[in-house]
Amino acid sequence: MKILQILKTIVAARGLEVLLLDKEVTTSSGASLGVVVNIKRELSQDKIWAVVNNLGQENILPIEQIASVADKVVLFDDLLPASLAASTNQT
């Protein structure tokens, strides 16, 4: 059963790469956080993260924070990590 869960995570991560890579990430209020440059996965914990690059600084966001995806990736504001929330307040 563990092998099936690992395969499910791998397939989901690959699908997210196709869907999210090179898209701009914003908050629901429109503040830009950067661009998705990579998808990381932790198979033992069944976790997937999006790596967001903003002017050379990379932040890792759990995919559970994604509210919607279209031409941009929009995050839930109430779930932002403190480091990202602080950087959006400065812009």
Helices and strands as residue ranges (DSSP letters): H 2-20, E 24-27, E 32-42, E 47-54, E 57-62, G 63-65, E 66-69, E 72-75, G 77-79, H 82-89
